[in-house]
Amino acid sequence: MQVRDSYDSDTAILSLTNGSGITLGGTAGTIGVSVGYQTMGSVVAGQYVYDLELNSGSQVTRLVQGIFTVQAEVTR
């Protein structure tokens, strides 16, 4: 999974892989995505684009894509 400023941006804001932010559920077919507060704390509020792809060796399948919104914290 990658999150970028725009579709043509060269730099990923976040990049997650199986075992590093992504957990595959095996035969259950689930996918868990988790990003720690330390990592998210360094992401500037704004709108980004993302996609999540499944790479099974010779085949890459995009499972989901869309807009990734980070809102600024209100409570301090």
mmCIF file of the N, C-alpha and C atoms, coordinates in Angstrom:
data_MODEL
# 
_entry.id   MODEL 
# 
loop_
_atom_site.group_PDB 
_atom_site.id 
_atom_site.type_symbol 
_atom_site.label_atom_id 
_atom_site.label_alt_id 
_atom_site.label_comp_id 
_atom_site.label_asym_id 
_atom_site.label_entity_id 
_atom_site.label_seq_id 
_atom_site.pdbx_PDB_ins_code 
_atom_site.Cartn_x 
_atom_site.Cartn_y 
_atom_site.Cartn_z 
_atom_site.occupancy 
_atom_site.B_iso_or_equiv 
_atom_site.pdbx_formal_charge 
_atom_site.auth_seq_id 
_atom_site.auth_comp_id 
_atom_site.auth_asym_id 
_atom_site.auth_atom_id 
_atom_site.pdbx_PDB_model_num 
ATOM 1   N N  . MET A 1 1  ? 0.853   -1.169  0.000   1.00 0.00 ? 1  MET A N  1 
ATOM 2   C CA . MET A 1 1  ? 0.000   0.000   0.000   1.00 0.00 ? 1  MET A CA 1 
ATOM 3   C C  . MET A 1 1  ? 0.895   1.226   0.000   1.00 0.00 ? 1  MET A C  1 
ATOM 4   N N  . GLN A 1 2  ? 0.554   2.172   -0.855  1.00 0.00 ? 2  GLN A N  1 
ATOM 5   C CA . GLN A 1 2  ? 1.283   3.441   -0.849  1.00 0.00 ? 2  GLN A CA 1 
ATOM 6   C C  . GLN A 1 2  ? 0.302   4.610   -0.829  1.00 0.00 ? 2  GLN A C  1 
ATOM 7   N N  . VAL A 1 3  ? 0.701   5.660   -0.126  1.00 0.00 ? 3  VAL A N  1 
ATOM 8   C CA . VAL A 1 3  ? -0.037  6.912   -0.054  1.00 0.00 ? 3  VAL A CA 1 
ATOM 9   C C  . VAL A 1 3  ? 0.884   7.987   -0.602  1.00 0.00 ? 3  VAL A C  1 
ATOM 10  N N  . ARG A 1 4  ? 0.366   8.787   -1.546  1.00 0.00 ? 4  ARG A N  1 
ATOM 11  C CA . ARG A 1 4  ? 1.170   9.843   -2.175  1.00 0.00 ? 4  ARG A CA 1 
ATOM 12  C C  . ARG A 1 4  ? 0.376   11.146  -2.257  1.00 0.00 ? 4  ARG A C  1 
ATOM 13  N N  . ASP A 1 5  ? 1.103   12.248  -2.467  1.00 0.00 ? 5  ASP A N  1 
ATOM 14  C CA . ASP A 1 5  ? 0.458   13.557  -2.643  1.00 0.00 ? 5  ASP A CA 1 
ATOM 15  C C  . ASP A 1 5  ? -0.484  13.557  -3.838  1.00 0.00 ? 5  ASP A C  1 
ATOM 16  N N  . SER A 1 6  ? -0.061  12.930  -4.925  1.00 0.00 ? 6  SER A N  1 
ATOM 17  C CA . SER A 1 6  ? -0.856  12.869  -6.154  1.00 0.00 ? 6  SER A CA 1 
ATOM 18  C C  . SER A 1 6  ? -0.480  11.592  -6.908  1.00 0.00 ? 6  SER A C  1 
ATOM 19  N N  . TYR A 1 7  ? -1.244  11.251  -7.931  1.00 0.00 ? 7  TYR A N  1 
ATOM 20  C CA . TYR A 1 7  ? -0.985  10.025  -8.686  1.00 0.00 ? 7  TYR A CA 1 
ATOM 21  C C  . TYR A 1 7  ? 0.385   10.024  -9.351  1.00 0.00 ? 7  TYR A C  1 
ATOM 22  N N  . ASP A 1 8  ? 0.881   11.204  -9.710  1.00 0.00 ? 8  ASP A N  1 
ATOM 23  C CA . ASP A 1 8  ? 2.171   11.254  -10.409 1.00 0.00 ? 8  ASP A CA 1 
ATOM 24  C C  . ASP A 1 8  ? 3.337   11.659  -9.495  1.00 0.00 ? 8  ASP A C  1 
ATOM 25  N N  . SER A 1 9  ? 3.112   11.709  -8.189  1.00 0.00 ? 9  SER A N  1 
ATOM 26  C CA . SER A 1 9  ? 4.162   12.061  -7.235  1.00 0.00 ? 9  SER A CA 1 
ATOM 27  C C  . SER A 1 9  ? 5.212   10.951  -7.166  1.00 0.00 ? 9  SER A C  1 
ATOM 28  N N  . ASP A 1 10 ? 6.475   11.340  -7.098  1.00 0.00 ? 10 ASP A N  1 
ATOM 29  C CA . ASP A 1 10 ? 7.570   10.377  -7.011  1.00 0.00 ? 10 ASP A CA 1 
ATOM 30  C C  . ASP A 1 10 ? 7.796   9.839   -5.599  1.00 0.00 ? 10 ASP A C  1 
ATOM 31  N N  . THR A 1 11 ? 7.341   10.573  -4.597  1.00 0.00 ? 11 THR A N  1 
ATOM 32  C CA . THR A 1 11 ? 7.624   10.222  -3.201  1.00 0.00 ? 11 THR A CA 1 
ATOM 33  C C  . THR A 1 11 ? 6.370   9.730   -2.490  1.00 0.00 ? 11 THR A C  1 
ATOM 34  N N  . ALA A 1 12 ? 6.483   8.598   -1.807  1.00 0.00 ? 12 ALA A N  1 
ATOM 35  C CA . ALA A 1 12 ? 5.374   8.066   -1.019  1.00 0.00 ? 12 ALA A CA 1 
ATOM 36  C C  . ALA A 1 12 ? 5.371   8.701   0.365   1.00 0.00 ? 12 ALA A C  1 
ATOM 37  N N  . ILE A 1 13 ? 4.199   9.143   0.822   1.00 0.00 ? 13 ILE A N  1 
ATOM 38  C CA . ILE A 1 13 ? 4.021   9.668   2.175   1.00 0.00 ? 13 ILE A CA 1 
ATOM 39  C C  . ILE A 1 13 ? 4.048   8.504   3.161   1.00 0.00 ? 13 ILE A C  1 
ATOM 40  N N  . LEU A 1 14 ? 3.387   7.394   2.794   1.00 0.00 ? 14 LEU A N  1 
ATOM 41  C CA . LEU A 1 14 ? 3.388   6.157   3.564   1.00 0.00 ? 14 LEU A CA 1 
ATOM 42  C C  . LEU A 1 14 ? 3.591   4.996   2.602   1.00 0.00 ? 14 LEU A C  1 
ATOM 43  N N  . SER A 1 15 ? 4.305   3.991   3.028   1.00 0.00 ? 15 SER A N  1 
ATOM 44  C CA . SER A 1 15 ? 4.483   2.779   2.237   1.00 0.00 ? 15 SER A CA 1 
ATOM 45  C C  . SER A 1 15 ? 4.422   1.594   3.203   1.00 0.00 ? 15 SER A C  1 
ATOM 46  N N  . LEU A 1 16 ? 3.391   0.765   3.051   1.00 0.00 ? 16 LEU A N  1 
ATOM 47  C CA . LEU A 1 16 ? 3.173   -0.357  3.954   1.00 0.00 ? 16 LEU A CA 1 
ATOM 48  C C  . LEU A 1 16 ? 3.293   -1.668  3.186   1.00 0.00 ? 16 LEU A C  1 
ATOM 49  N N  . THR A 1 17 ? 3.793   -2.695  3.866   1.00 0.00 ? 17 THR A N  1 
ATOM 50  C CA . THR A 1 17 ? 3.929   -4.017  3.258   1.00 0.00 ? 17 THR A CA 1 
ATOM 51  C C  . THR A 1 17 ? 3.435   -5.073  4.245   1.00 0.00 ? 17 THR A C  1 
ATOM 52  N N  . ASN A 1 18 ? 3.291   -6.289  3.767   1.00 0.00 ? 18 ASN A N  1 
ATOM 53  C CA . ASN A 1 18 ? 2.908   -7.398  4.634   1.00 0.00 ? 18 ASN A CA 1 
ATOM 54  C C  . ASN A 1 18 ? 3.933   -7.537  5.752   1.00 0.00 ? 18 ASN A C  1 
ATOM 55  N N  . GLY A 1 19 ? 3.469   -7.476  6.980   1.00 0.00 ? 19 GLY A N  1 
ATOM 56  C CA . GLY A 1 19 ? 4.353   -7.565  8.140   1.00 0.00 ? 19 GLY A CA 1 
ATOM 57  C C  . GLY A 1 19 ? 4.858   -6.222  8.614   1.00 0.00 ? 19 GLY A C  1 
ATOM 58  N N  . SER A 1 20 ? 4.660   -5.196  7.830   1.00 0.00 ? 20 SER A N  1 
ATOM 59  C CA . SER A 1 20 ? 5.069   -3.842  8.206   1.00 0.00 ? 20 SER A CA 1 
ATOM 60  C C  . SER A 1 20 ? 3.909   -2.885  7.942   1.00 0.00 ? 20 SER A C  1 
ATOM 61  N N  . GLY A 1 21 ? 2.871   -3.019  8.767   1.00 0.00 ? 21 GLY A N  1 
ATOM 62  C CA . GLY A 1 21 ? 1.677   -2.191  8.632   1.00 0.00 ? 21 GLY A CA 1 
ATOM 63  C C  . GLY A 1 21 ? 0.504   -2.930  8.025   1.00 0.00 ? 21 GLY A C  1 
ATOM 64  N N  . ILE A 1 22 ? 0.760   -4.026  7.315   1.00 0.00 ? 22 ILE A N  1 
ATOM 65  C CA . ILE A 1 22 ? -0.306  -4.822  6.702   1.00 0.00 ? 22 ILE A CA 1 
ATOM 66  C C  . ILE A 1 22 ? -0.212  -6.247  7.225   1.00 0.00 ? 22 ILE A C  1 
ATOM 67  N N  . THR A 1 23 ? -1.376  -6.796  7.600   1.00 0.00 ? 23 THR A N  1 
ATOM 68  C CA . THR A 1 23 ? -1.458  -8.178  8.063   1.00 0.00 ? 23 THR A CA 1 
ATOM 69  C C  . THR A 1 23 ? -2.453  -8.917  7.178   1.00 0.00 ? 23 THR A C  1 
ATOM 70  N N  . LEU A 1 24 ? -1.985  -9.970  6.512   1.00 0.00 ? 24 LEU A N  1 
ATOM 71  C CA . LEU A 1 24 ? -2.861  -10.790 5.677   1.00 0.00 ? 24 LEU A CA 1 
ATOM 72  C C  . LEU A 1 24 ? -3.467  -11.893 6.527   1.00 0.00 ? 24 LEU A C  1 
ATOM 73  N N  . GLY A 1 25 ? -4.764  -12.123 6.340   1.00 0.00 ? 25 GLY A N  1 
ATOM 74  C CA . GLY A 1 25 ? -5.506  -13.080 7.161   1.00 0.00 ? 25 GLY A CA 1 
ATOM 75  C C  . GLY A 1 25 ? -5.542  -14.497 6.641   1.00 0.00 ? 25 GLY A C  1 
ATOM 76  N N  . GLY A 1 26 ? -4.692  -14.842 5.694   1.00 0.00 ? 26 GLY A N  1 
ATOM 77  C CA . GLY A 1 26 ? -4.617  -16.222 5.204   1.00 0.00 ? 26 GLY A CA 1 
ATOM 78  C C  . GLY A 1 26 ? -5.902  -16.694 4.571   1.00 0.00 ? 26 GLY A C  1 
ATOM 79  N N  . THR A 1 27 ? -6.373  -17.869 4.966   1.00 0.00 ? 27 THR A N  1 
ATOM 80  C CA . THR A 1 27 ? -7.564  -18.451 4.348   1.00 0.00 ? 27 THR A CA 1 
ATOM 81  C C  . THR A 1 27 ? -8.828  -17.650 4.637   1.00 0.00 ? 27 THR A C  1 
ATOM 82  N N  . ALA A 1 28 ? -8.820  -16.824 5.689   1.00 0.00 ? 28 ALA A N  1 
ATOM 83  C CA . ALA A 1 28 ? -9.977  -15.971 5.992   1.00 0.00 ? 28 ALA A CA 1 
ATOM 84  C C  . ALA A 1 28 ? -10.132 -14.867 4.953   1.00 0.00 ? 28 ALA A C  1 
ATOM 85  N N  . GLY A 1 29 ? -9.046  -14.555 4.236   1.00 0.00 ? 29 GLY A N  1 
ATOM 86  C CA . GLY A 1 29 ? -9.099  -13.551 3.178   1.00 0.00 ? 29 GLY A CA 1 
ATOM 87  C C  . GLY A 1 29 ? -9.143  -12.114 3.656   1.00 0.00 ? 29 GLY A C  1 
ATOM 88  N N  . THR A 1 30 ? -8.828  -11.868 4.915   1.00 0.00 ? 30 THR A N  1 
ATOM 89  C CA . THR A 1 30 ? -8.870  -10.505 5.443   1.00 0.00 ? 30 THR A CA 1 
ATOM 90  C C  . THR A 1 30 ? -7.530  -9.803  5.262   1.00 0.00 ? 30 THR A C  1 
ATOM 91  N N  . ILE A 1 31 ? -7.598  -8.489  5.261   1.00 0.00 ? 31 ILE A N  1 
ATOM 92  C CA . ILE A 1 31 ? -6.397  -7.661  5.198   1.00 0.00 ? 31 ILE A CA 1 
ATOM 93  C C  . ILE A 1 31 ? -6.535  -6.589  6.270   1.00 0.00 ? 31 ILE A C  1 
ATOM 94  N N  . GLY A 1 32 ? -5.572  -6.555  7.190   1.00 0.00 ? 32 GLY A N  1 
ATOM 95  C CA . GLY A 1 32 ? -5.567  -5.536  8.234   1.00 0.00 ? 32 GLY A CA 1 
ATOM 96  C C  . GLY A 1 32 ? -4.514  -4.486  7.935   1.00 0.00 ? 32 GLY A C  1 
ATOM 97  N N  . VAL A 1 33 ? -4.885  -3.214  8.111   1.00 0.00 ? 33 VAL A N  1 
ATOM 98  C CA . VAL A 1 33 ? -3.949  -2.109  7.903   1.00 0.00 ? 33 VAL A CA 1 
ATOM 99  C C  . VAL A 1 33 ? -3.850  -1.343  9.215   1.00 0.00 ? 33 VAL A C  1 
ATOM 100 N N  . SER A 1 34 ? -2.616  -1.151  9.687   1.00 0.00 ? 34 SER A N  1 
ATOM 101 C CA . SER A 1 34 ? -2.401  -0.455  10.947  1.00 0.00 ? 34 SER A CA 1 
ATOM 102 C C  . SER A 1 34 ? -1.161  0.436   10.826  1.00 0.00 ? 34 SER A C  1 
ATOM 103 N N  . VAL A 1 35 ? -1.338  1.712   11.184  1.00 0.00 ? 35 VAL A N  1 
ATOM 104 C CA . VAL A 1 35 ? -0.223  2.664   11.143  1.00 0.00 ? 35 VAL A CA 1 
ATOM 105 C C  . VAL A 1 35 ? -0.109  3.279   12.532  1.00 0.00 ? 35 VAL A C  1 
ATOM 106 N N  . GLY A 1 36 ? 1.067   3.206   13.122  1.00 0.00 ? 36 GLY A N  1 
ATOM 107 C CA . GLY A 1 36 ? 1.289   3.722   14.464  1.00 0.00 ? 36 GLY A CA 1 
ATOM 108 C C  . GLY A 1 36 ? 1.171   5.241   14.540  1.00 0.00 ? 36 GLY A C  1 
ATOM 109 N N  . TYR A 1 37 ? 0.887   5.724   15.738  1.00 0.00 ? 37 TYR A N  1 
ATOM 110 C CA . TYR A 1 37 ? 0.732   7.166   15.927  1.00 0.00 ? 37 TYR A CA 1 
ATOM 111 C C  . TYR A 1 37 ? 2.024   7.924   15.662  1.00 0.00 ? 37 TYR A C  1 
ATOM 112 N N  . GLN A 1 38 ? 3.173   7.278   15.893  1.00 0.00 ? 38 GLN A N  1 
ATOM 113 C CA . GLN A 1 38 ? 4.444   7.942   15.623  1.00 0.00 ? 38 GLN A CA 1 
ATOM 114 C C  . GLN A 1 38 ? 4.572   8.254   14.129  1.00 0.00 ? 38 GLN A C  1 
ATOM 115 N N  . THR A 1 39 ? 4.203   7.294   13.308  1.00 0.00 ? 39 THR A N  1 
ATOM 116 C CA . THR A 1 39 ? 4.269   7.486   11.851  1.00 0.00 ? 39 THR A CA 1 
ATOM 117 C C  . THR A 1 39 ? 3.247   8.509   11.395  1.00 0.00 ? 39 THR A C  1 
ATOM 118 N N  . MET A 1 40 ? 2.015   8.384   11.860  1.00 0.00 ? 40 MET A N  1 
ATOM 119 C CA . MET A 1 40 ? 0.964   9.315   11.431  1.00 0.00 ? 40 MET A CA 1 
ATOM 120 C C  . MET A 1 40 ? 1.223   10.729  11.939  1.00 0.00 ? 40 MET A C  1 
ATOM 121 N N  . GLY A 1 41 ? 1.919   10.848  13.059  1.00 0.00 ? 41 GLY A N  1 
ATOM 122 C CA . GLY A 1 41 ? 2.225   12.162  13.605  1.00 0.00 ? 41 GLY A CA 1 
ATOM 123 C C  . GLY A 1 41 ? 3.120   12.995  12.700  1.00 0.00 ? 41 GLY A C  1 
ATOM 124 N N  . SER A 1 42 ? 3.839   12.323  11.808  1.00 0.00 ? 42 SER A N  1 
ATOM 125 C CA . SER A 1 42 ? 4.716   13.048  10.891  1.00 0.00 ? 42 SER A CA 1 
ATOM 126 C C  . SER A 1 42 ? 4.057   13.360  9.547   1.00 0.00 ? 42 SER A C  1 
ATOM 127 N N  . VAL A 1 43 ? 2.809   12.917  9.376   1.00 0.00 ? 43 VAL A N  1 
ATOM 128 C CA . VAL A 1 43 ? 2.094   13.187  8.126   1.00 0.00 ? 43 VAL A CA 1 
ATOM 129 C C  . VAL A 1 43 ? 1.312   14.488  8.269   1.00 0.00 ? 43 VAL A C  1 
ATOM 130 N N  . VAL A 1 44 ? 1.544   15.413  7.361   1.00 0.00 ? 44 VAL A N  1 
ATOM 131 C CA . VAL A 1 44 ? 0.879   16.715  7.372   1.00 0.00 ? 44 VAL A CA 1 
ATOM 132 C C  . VAL A 1 44 ? -0.586  16.546  6.981   1.00 0.00 ? 44 VAL A C  1 
ATOM 133 N N  . ALA A 1 45 ? -1.476  17.268  7.673   1.00 0.00 ? 45 ALA A N  1 
ATOM 134 C CA . ALA A 1 45 ? -2.899  17.207  7.344   1.00 0.00 ? 45 ALA A CA 1 
ATOM 135 C C  . ALA A 1 45 ? -3.105  17.585  5.885   1.00 0.00 ? 45 ALA A C  1 
ATOM 136 N N  . GLY A 1 46 ? -3.994  16.861  5.219   1.00 0.00 ? 46 GLY A N  1 
ATOM 137 C CA . GLY A 1 46 ? -4.293  17.141  3.822   1.00 0.00 ? 46 GLY A CA 1 
ATOM 138 C C  . GLY A 1 46 ? -4.918  15.936  3.148   1.00 0.00 ? 46 GLY A C  1 
ATOM 139 N N  . GLN A 1 47 ? -5.136  16.071  1.843   1.00 0.00 ? 47 GLN A N  1 
ATOM 140 C CA . GLN A 1 47 ? -5.701  14.974  1.057   1.00 0.00 ? 47 GLN A CA 1 
ATOM 141 C C  . GLN A 1 47 ? -4.626  14.342  0.203   1.00 0.00 ? 47 GLN A C  1 
ATOM 142 N N  . TYR A 1 48 ? -4.620  13.026  0.188   1.00 0.00 ? 48 TYR A N  1 
ATOM 143 C CA . TYR A 1 48 ? -3.650  12.249  -0.557  1.00 0.00 ? 48 TYR A CA 1 
ATOM 144 C C  . TYR A 1 48 ? -4.392  11.186  -1.367  1.00 0.00 ? 48 TYR A C  1 
ATOM 145 N N  . VAL A 1 49 ? -3.678  10.475  -2.209  1.00 0.00 ? 49 VAL A N  1 
ATOM 146 C CA . VAL A 1 49 ? -4.238  9.346   -2.938  1.00 0.00 ? 49 VAL A CA 1 
ATOM 147 C C  . VAL A 1 49 ? -3.530  8.076   -2.478  1.00 0.00 ? 49 VAL A C  1 
ATOM 148 N N  . TYR A 1 50 ? -4.212  6.940   -2.575  1.00 0.00 ? 50 TYR A N  1 
ATOM 149 C CA . TYR A 1 50 ? -3.612  5.677   -2.150  1.00 0.00 ? 50 TYR A CA 1 
ATOM 150 C C  . TYR A 1 50 ? -4.109  4.546   -3.031  1.00 0.00 ? 50 TYR A C  1 
ATOM 151 N N  . ASP A 1 51 ? -3.359  3.464   -3.017  1.00 0.00 ? 51 ASP A N  1 
ATOM 152 C CA . ASP A 1 51 ? -3.862  2.197   -3.514  1.00 0.00 ? 51 ASP A CA 1 
ATOM 153 C C  . ASP A 1 51 ? -3.211  1.071   -2.730  1.00 0.00 ? 51 ASP A C  1 
ATOM 154 N N  . LEU A 1 52 ? -3.900  -0.052  -2.713  1.00 0.00 ? 52 LEU A N  1 
ATOM 155 C CA . LEU A 1 52 ? -3.414  -1.243  -2.041  1.00 0.00 ? 52 LEU A CA 1 
ATOM 156 C C  . LEU A 1 52 ? -3.400  -2.352  -3.088  1.00 0.00 ? 52 LEU A C  1 
ATOM 157 N N  . GLU A 1 53 ? -2.223  -2.906  -3.321  1.00 0.00 ? 53 GLU A N  1 
ATOM 158 C CA . GLU A 1 53 ? -2.069  -3.945  -4.337  1.00 0.00 ? 53 GLU A CA 1 
ATOM 159 C C  . GLU A 1 53 ? -1.604  -5.245  -3.690  1.00 0.00 ? 53 GLU A C  1 
ATOM 160 N N  . LEU A 1 54 ? -2.058  -6.349  -4.253  1.00 0.00 ? 54 LEU A N  1 
ATOM 161 C CA . LEU A 1 54 ? -1.637  -7.676  -3.829  1.00 0.00 ? 54 LEU A CA 1 
ATOM 162 C C  . LEU A 1 54 ? -0.662  -8.202  -4.874  1.00 0.00 ? 54 LEU A C  1 
ATOM 163 N N  . ASN A 1 55 ? 0.561   -8.461  -4.445  1.00 0.00 ? 55 ASN A N  1 
ATOM 164 C CA . ASN A 1 55 ? 1.609   -8.950  -5.342  1.00 0.00 ? 55 ASN A CA 1 
ATOM 165 C C  . ASN A 1 55 ? 1.819   -10.432 -5.060  1.00 0.00 ? 55 ASN A C  1 
ATOM 166 N N  . SER A 1 56 ? 1.436   -11.258 -6.025  1.00 0.00 ? 56 SER A N  1 
ATOM 167 C CA . SER A 1 56 ? 1.573   -12.708 -5.836  1.00 0.00 ? 56 SER A CA 1 
ATOM 168 C C  . SER A 1 56 ? 2.605   -13.278 -6.800  1.00 0.00 ? 56 SER A C  1 
ATOM 169 N N  . GLY A 1 57 ? 3.755   -12.619 -6.853  1.00 0.00 ? 57 GLY A N  1 
ATOM 170 C CA . GLY A 1 57 ? 4.831   -13.092 -7.724  1.00 0.00 ? 57 GLY A CA 1 
ATOM 171 C C  . GLY A 1 57 ? 4.741   -12.485 -9.103  1.00 0.00 ? 57 GLY A C  1 
ATOM 172 N N  . SER A 1 58 ? 4.129   -13.224 -10.028 1.00 0.00 ? 58 SER A N  1 
ATOM 173 C CA . SER A 1 58 ? 4.064   -12.752 -11.413 1.00 0.00 ? 58 SER A CA 1 
ATOM 174 C C  . SER A 1 58 ? 2.847   -11.880 -11.685 1.00 0.00 ? 58 SER A C  1 
ATOM 175 N N  . GLN A 1 59 ? 1.934   -11.769 -10.720 1.00 0.00 ? 59 GLN A N  1 
ATOM 176 C CA . GLN A 1 59 ? 0.712   -11.002 -10.937 1.00 0.00 ? 59 GLN A CA 1 
ATOM 177 C C  . GLN A 1 59 ? 0.516   -9.976  -9.824  1.00 0.00 ? 59 GLN A C  1 
ATOM 178 N N  . VAL A 1 60 ? 0.194   -8.733  -10.218 1.00 0.00 ? 60 VAL A N  1 
ATOM 179 C CA . VAL A 1 60 ? -0.110  -7.667  -9.267  1.00 0.00 ? 60 VAL A CA 1 
ATOM 180 C C  . VAL A 1 60 ? -1.557  -7.248  -9.485  1.00 0.00 ? 60 VAL A C  1 
ATOM 181 N N  . THR A 1 61 ? -2.358  -7.287  -8.410  1.00 0.00 ? 61 THR A N  1 
ATOM 182 C CA . THR A 1 61 ? -3.769  -6.942  -8.493  1.00 0.00 ? 61 THR A CA 1 
ATOM 183 C C  . THR A 1 61 ? -4.071  -5.783  -7.561  1.00 0.00 ? 61 THR A C  1 
ATOM 184 N N  . ARG A 1 62 ? -4.619  -4.701  -8.098  1.00 0.00 ? 62 ARG A N  1 
ATOM 185 C CA . ARG A 1 62 ? -5.032  -3.575  -7.252  1.00 0.00 ? 62 ARG A CA 1 
ATOM 186 C C  . ARG A 1 62 ? -6.351  -3.953  -6.597  1.00 0.00 ? 62 ARG A C  1 
ATOM 187 N N  . LEU A 1 63 ? -6.377  -3.938  -5.270  1.00 0.00 ? 63 LEU A N  1 
ATOM 188 C CA . LEU A 1 63 ? -7.569  -4.332  -4.524  1.00 0.00 ? 63 LEU A CA 1 
ATOM 189 C C  . LEU A 1 63 ? -8.474  -3.160  -4.195  1.00 0.00 ? 63 LEU A C  1 
ATOM 190 N N  . VAL A 1 64 ? -7.863  -2.016  -3.885  1.00 0.00 ? 64 VAL A N  1 
ATOM 191 C CA . VAL A 1 64 ? -8.642  -0.834  -3.511  1.00 0.00 ? 64 VAL A CA 1 
ATOM 192 C C  . VAL A 1 64 ? -7.798  0.402   -3.775  1.00 0.00 ? 64 VAL A C  1 
ATOM 193 N N  . GLN A 1 65 ? -8.461  1.513   -4.051  1.00 0.00 ? 65 GLN A N  1 
ATOM 194 C CA . GLN A 1 65 ? -7.767  2.788   -4.259  1.00 0.00 ? 65 GLN A CA 1 
ATOM 195 C C  . GLN A 1 65 ? -8.721  3.910   -3.888  1.00 0.00 ? 65 GLN A C  1 
ATOM 196 N N  . GLY A 1 66 ? -8.168  5.101   -3.663  1.00 0.00 ? 66 GLY A N  1 
ATOM 197 C CA . GLY A 1 66 ? -9.043  6.217   -3.355  1.00 0.00 ? 66 GLY A CA 1 
ATOM 198 C C  . GLY A 1 66 ? -8.301  7.395   -2.754  1.00 0.00 ? 66 GLY A C  1 
ATOM 199 N N  . ILE A 1 67 ? -9.069  8.193   -2.042  1.00 0.00 ? 67 ILE A N  1 
ATOM 200 C CA . ILE A 1 67 ? -8.565  9.400   -1.391  1.00 0.00 ? 67 ILE A CA 1 
ATOM 201 C C  . ILE A 1 67 ? -8.266  9.075   0.071   1.00 0.00 ? 67 ILE A C  1 
ATOM 202 N N  . PHE A 1 68 ? -7.147  9.544   0.545   1.00 0.00 ? 68 PHE A N  1 
ATOM 203 C CA . PHE A 1 68 ? -6.677  9.324   1.913   1.00 0.00 ? 68 PHE A CA 1 
ATOM 204 C C  . PHE A 1 68 ? -6.620  10.698  2.562   1.00 0.00 ? 68 PHE A C  1 
ATOM 205 N N  . THR A 1 69 ? -7.504  10.966  3.523   1.00 0.00 ? 69 THR A N  1 
ATOM 206 C CA . THR A 1 69 ? -7.570  12.277  4.151   1.00 0.00 ? 69 THR A CA 1 
ATOM 207 C C  . THR A 1 69 ? -6.997  12.221  5.566   1.00 0.00 ? 69 THR A C  1 
ATOM 208 N N  . VAL A 1 70 ? -6.086  13.124  5.867   1.00 0.00 ? 70 VAL A N  1 
ATOM 209 C CA . VAL A 1 70 ? -5.537  13.257  7.207   1.00 0.00 ? 70 VAL A CA 1 
ATOM 210 C C  . VAL A 1 70 ? -6.020  14.596  7.748   1.00 0.00 ? 70 VAL A C  1 
ATOM 211 N N  . GLN A 1 71 ? -6.761  14.556  8.855   1.00 0.00 ? 71 GLN A N  1 
ATOM 212 C CA . GLN A 1 71 ? -7.275  15.772  9.467   1.00 0.00 ? 71 GLN A CA 1 
ATOM 213 C C  . GLN A 1 71 ? -6.374  16.192  10.614  1.00 0.00 ? 71 GLN A C  1 
ATOM 214 N N  . ALA A 1 72 ? -6.223  17.494  10.758  1.00 0.00 ? 72 ALA A N  1 
ATOM 215 C CA . ALA A 1 72 ? -5.419  18.031  11.861  1.00 0.00 ? 72 ALA A CA 1 
ATOM 216 C C  . ALA A 1 72 ? -6.112  17.728  13.188  1.00 0.00 ? 72 ALA A C  1 
ATOM 217 N N  . GLU A 1 73 ? -5.305  17.505  14.224  1.00 0.00 ? 73 GLU A N  1 
ATOM 218 C CA . GLU A 1 73 ? -5.852  17.241  15.549  1.00 0.00 ? 73 GLU A CA 1 
ATOM 219 C C  . GLU A 1 73 ? -6.410  18.524  16.154  1.00 0.00 ? 73 GLU A C  1 
ATOM 220 N N  . VAL A 1 74 ? -7.572  18.397  16.804  1.00 0.00 ? 74 VAL A N  1 
ATOM 221 C CA . VAL A 1 74 ? -8.207  19.551  17.423  1.00 0.00 ? 74 VAL A CA 1 
ATOM 222 C C  . VAL A 1 74 ? -7.850  19.615  18.905  1.00 0.00 ? 74 VAL A C  1 
ATOM 223 N N  . THR A 1 75 ? -7.971  18.501  19.597  1.00 0.00 ? 75 THR A N  1 
ATOM 224 C CA . THR A 1 75 ? -7.708  18.444  21.038  1.00 0.00 ? 75 THR A CA 1 
ATOM 225 C C  . THR A 1 75 ? -6.200  18.448  21.283  1.00 0.00 ? 75 THR A C  1 
ATOM 226 N N  . ARG A 1 76 ? -5.781  19.288  22.223  1.00 0.00 ? 76 ARG A N  1 
ATOM 227 C CA . ARG A 1 76 ? -4.349  19.381  22.528  1.00 0.00 ? 76 ARG A CA 1 
ATOM 228 C C  . ARG A 1 76 ? -4.115  19.197  24.005  1.00 0.00 ? 76 ARG A C  1 
# 
